[in-house]
Amino acid sequence: MRLVGPDLRALMWAMPSKRFTQATAYRIAIQTLDRLEKLHDAGYLNRDVKSQNFAVGLGNESSIIYMLDFGLTRRFRNVDGTLLKRRACGPCVGTYPFSPLASSTMRDQAPKDDLEGWFYMIMEILVGKIMIQIKCIDIGCLPWYNAKTSPDHGLTREWKQYARGTFKAEMLSTLPAEFTPIFNKITATR
């Protein structure tokens, strides 16, 4: 086991602006996506992608990001490469601000659902505490973030469905343009 430094959430909150620079956020996005790809290549889903589950190394490894906490990890592919049969109904797992819509709708998760959680995490890292105004209500970059609810509660599910429809353009307008096709690809994948 390797000793690591602070997690990404702690680092972000230590910043005066409560967010990383765009260049740092891009480096974080690339490294965290690479870690998820390696996990998926090994046949596992993380199911709890969030900034607290990634940490930087110590000393001369401070530019390396490590994935932590595999407590909700689940195999989706056998060692021989064949996919395990998806369950008709899956549990609500993960940290709900970052959990995918599949978790909120009780569907079994797939690799694309880890990518949806990754997208929400990167959105928080890029946007930080910037507020979005919609219908005269100020909300954070993830409108469901402060909902006092669990992932199986209808409010979280409704916000995430809203983010794919009416609210999508408003939500994505807070991000660099490169992230719109990424979100579209993730949400279009079955």
N, C-alpha and C positions, 0 to 999 in steps of 0.2 A: 504494500500500500504506500502511496506517495503522499507526502504532506504538501498541501496546496495553500495558496493565498486566499484573499477574499473572493466571495462570489460576485457575479456581475451586478446584481441588484445593489449590494452594499457599495460597490465602487460607483455605481450610477448615483446613488443618493448622497455620496460624499462629494459629488461635483457641485459647485455653486449653482449651476443652472439645472441640476437634477437630471441631466442627460449627458450623453457622450457627444463629442463632435461627430459630424457626418463621416469623416474619414475613419475614426475609431469604430463607429457603428458598423460601417461596411466591413472592416476587418473582423469584427465580432460576428457579423452575419455569415461571412465566408467560413470562419473556423467552426462555428457551432453547426452550420449546415454540413460541413465535412464530418463532424463527430456523429451526427445523426445518420449520415450516409454509411459510415463504417458500422454502426449498430445495425442498420437495416441489412447491409450486406451479410452480416453474421446471422440474420434471420430473426431479429428481435425488434419489437416496438418499445419505445420509451414510455409513452402514455402520460408523461408528466413533464413536458418541456416548459421550462420557465427560467428566468434569469438567475434565480437562486440555485438552480441545479447545474450551473456552469461556473467554474472558478479559474482564476489565473494561477500560473505557477509561481514559485518563489525564486528570488535571486535572478540568475541569468535565464530562467525559464518564465519570467514575468510576462512575456509576450505570447505565451502558449496558453490556450484555453482548454480546460479539462471538463469532461462531463461527470457529474456526480449523481448519486442517489438513483439506484436502479430498482427501488422497492416496488414500483408498479410495472416494471418491464415484463413483457409477455412475448413468447415465441409466436411468430406468424408463419414461419417457414421451417420445414424439416431440414436436417443436415444434408440430405440428398438434393435439396433445392425445391422440393414439391411444397406447394402452399398448403397450410392447414386449412381445414374447412372453417369458414367464418360462422360464428354463432348467430342465430336468428336475432338474439337479443343480447346486448353487452351491458356491463355495469357502467355506472357513472363513475369514472375515475379521472384523476388529474386535479390540478388546481384550476378552479372554474374560470378565472379571467383568461387563462391561456388554453383551456381545454377546447377541443374541437366541437363543432356542432354535433358530430356523431355521438359524443359522450352525453350531451344534453338531451339527445333524442333516443338514448338507450340502444344505439347501434354498436355492433362490434367494430373496433377500430382497425385501421389499416395504416401502412406507412404514410399515406397522404394526410392522415389525421395528425401525425407527428409534425408534418410540414405546416399544417394549419396552426398548430400551437407555436411552432417556430416563428411563423409570420407574425402572430400577435405579440410574441416576445420581442422581435426585432422592431415592430411598430412602437412598442413602449420605449425601447432603447433609443430609437431615432427621434421620436416626438417628445418623449419625456412628459413633463407636466403641462404642455401646451393644451389649452382648452379649445374644444370645438363647440360652436354655437349652432344649435338646431332647434327650431320651433321655440326660440327665445329661452332655451334652457342651456346653460353651460355644462358640458360633459367632458370627461377626459378623452384621451385618444382611444381608449377601449371603453365604450359607453356602458358596458355591463360590469366594469371593474369594481365599482363600489356597491353593486347590488348586494344587499344582505340576504343572500340566498345560496343554495347548493346547486350543483350543476344539473340536477334533474328538475329544478324548479322552472316553471314556464317562462318567467321573466328573462332569465339568461338565454334560454332557447329562442325566445322572440327577438331579443336584441341581435343575436347572431344571425338569425334569418333576415332581420332588417338590414344588417350589414352587407348582405348579399343582394339586396334589392334597392329600396328607396334611399337608404343611407350610404350605399356603397361609394358613390362619387364624392360625397362630403368626407367620408372617412379616409378615402385614398388621397384626397386633395392635400392632406397634411404630410404626405410622404413624397420622396423623390419619384418622378415619373416611372423610373425603372421598376418600381414595386407593383404597379398596376397589373402588368401581364403576369407577374408571379402570383398575385392573389387570384387572378382570373383562372390561371392554370390549376392552382391548388383546389379551388372551389368547384371547378368543372370536372376534375378527376373523380371517377367512381371508386 
